[in-house]
Amino acid sequence: MPSRRTWLWLLLAGLSAAILYATLAPADWQVRLGLHWLVEHFLVFFALTLLACLIWPRPMLVAAVLLPVAVGLEAAQGLTPDRTPDIGTALAAAAAVAMAALLADAVLTFRKRRGNA
């Protein structure tokens, strides 16, 4: 039976693949949640960052990897014929990554201090 960590890696890979698909697939093939697109980007990258921090408990390094990925994926939309990159969307994704990493770092610091007390 696969371990919890294996399932988390599979979930992270699936979410990353879904984000890549949503970024580069034609616009009419996308699945929308019914929320504003900035909120959707924020929630997806927040969840991706928290999931990555569960697997690799170094939140600032996770953020250092995911920040350029988030901005790069938004810039890659310029390669598609039916969409254009948007700076607001890139900033929403980057803010989600930063906030999730700070939250994960605070939780890990709290747990470490609580364990030492």
C-alpha positions as CSV (number, residue, x, y, z in Angstrom):
1,M,0.0,0.0,0.0
2,P,1.4,3.4,-1.0
3,S,2.4,5.7,1.9
4,R,0.9,9.0,2.7
5,R,3.9,10.8,1.1
6,T,3.4,8.9,-2.1
7,W,-0.2,10.0,-2.3
8,L,0.8,13.6,-1.6
9,W,3.3,13.4,-4.5
10,L,0.7,12.0,-6.8
11,L,-1.8,14.7,-5.8
12,L,0.9,17.4,-6.3
13,A,1.7,16.0,-9.8
14,G,-2.0,15.9,-10.7
15,L,-2.6,19.5,-9.5
16,S,0.5,20.7,-11.4
17,A,-0.7,18.9,-14.5
18,A,-4.1,20.4,-14.2
19,I,-2.6,23.9,-13.8
20,L,-0.4,23.4,-16.9
21,Y,-3.4,22.2,-18.9
22,A,-5.6,25.1,-17.8
23,T,-2.8,27.5,-18.8
24,L,-2.0,26.2,-22.2
25,A,-5.2,24.5,-23.4
26,P,-7.7,26.5,-25.5
27,A,-9.8,28.9,-23.5
28,D,-13.1,27.1,-24.3
29,W,-11.8,23.8,-22.9
30,Q,-11.2,25.2,-19.4
31,V,-13.3,24.2,-16.5
32,R,-14.3,27.2,-14.3
33,L,-15.4,27.2,-10.7
34,G,-17.8,30.1,-11.2
35,L,-15.6,32.4,-9.2
36,H,-13.8,35.4,-10.4
37,W,-10.7,34.4,-12.4
38,L,-8.3,36.2,-9.9
39,V,-9.9,34.3,-7.0
40,E,-9.5,31.0,-8.9
41,H,-5.8,31.7,-9.6
42,F,-5.3,32.6,-6.0
43,L,-7.0,29.5,-4.6
44,V,-5.2,27.1,-6.9
45,F,-1.7,28.5,-6.3
46,F,-2.4,28.7,-2.5
47,A,-3.5,25.0,-2.5
48,L,-0.5,24.0,-4.6
49,T,1.9,25.8,-2.3
50,L,0.4,24.3,0.8
51,L,0.5,20.8,-0.7
52,A,4.1,21.3,-1.7
53,C,5.0,22.5,1.8
54,L,3.4,19.3,3.2
55,I,5.7,17.2,1.1
56,W,8.8,19.4,1.4
57,P,8.7,21.3,4.7
58,R,10.9,24.2,3.5
59,P,8.3,26.8,2.7
60,M,10.6,29.6,1.6
61,L,12.4,27.3,-0.8
62,V,9.0,26.1,-2.1
63,A,8.0,29.7,-2.6
64,A,11.3,30.4,-4.3
65,V,10.5,27.7,-6.8
66,L,6.8,28.4,-7.3
67,L,6.9,32.2,-7.6
68,P,8.8,32.1,-11.0
69,V,6.7,29.1,-12.1
70,A,3.5,31.1,-11.4
71,V,4.7,34.1,-13.3
72,G,6.2,32.0,-16.1
73,L,2.9,30.1,-16.6
74,E,1.0,33.4,-16.9
75,A,3.6,34.6,-19.4
76,A,3.3,31.4,-21.3
77,Q,-0.3,32.3,-22.1
78,G,1.2,34.7,-24.6
79,L,2.1,31.6,-26.7
80,T,-1.5,30.6,-27.1
81,P,-3.5,32.1,-29.9
82,D,-6.7,32.8,-27.9
83,R,-5.3,34.4,-24.7
84,T,-3.0,37.1,-23.5
85,P,-1.0,37.2,-20.3
86,D,-2.3,39.4,-17.5
87,I,-0.1,41.1,-14.9
88,G,-2.9,41.1,-12.3
89,T,-3.3,37.3,-12.6
90,A,0.5,36.8,-12.2
91,L,0.5,39.0,-9.1
92,A,-2.5,37.1,-7.7
93,A,-0.8,33.8,-8.2
94,A,2.5,35.2,-6.7
95,A,0.7,36.6,-3.7
96,A,-1.0,33.2,-3.1
97,V,2.4,31.5,-3.2
98,A,3.9,34.0,-0.8
99,M,1.0,33.9,1.6
100,A,0.8,30.1,1.7
101,A,4.5,29.8,2.2
102,L,4.4,32.4,5.1
103,L,1.5,30.5,6.7
104,A,3.3,27.2,6.4
105,D,6.5,28.7,7.8
106,A,4.6,30.1,10.8
107,V,2.9,26.8,11.5
108,L,6.2,24.9,11.2
109,T,7.9,27.4,13.5
110,F,5.1,27.2,16.0
111,R,5.2,23.4,16.0
112,K,9.0,23.4,16.5
113,R,8.9,25.9,19.4
114,R,6.0,24.0,21.0
115,G,7.9,20.8,20.7
116,N,11.0,22.3,22.4
117,A,9.0,23.8,25.3
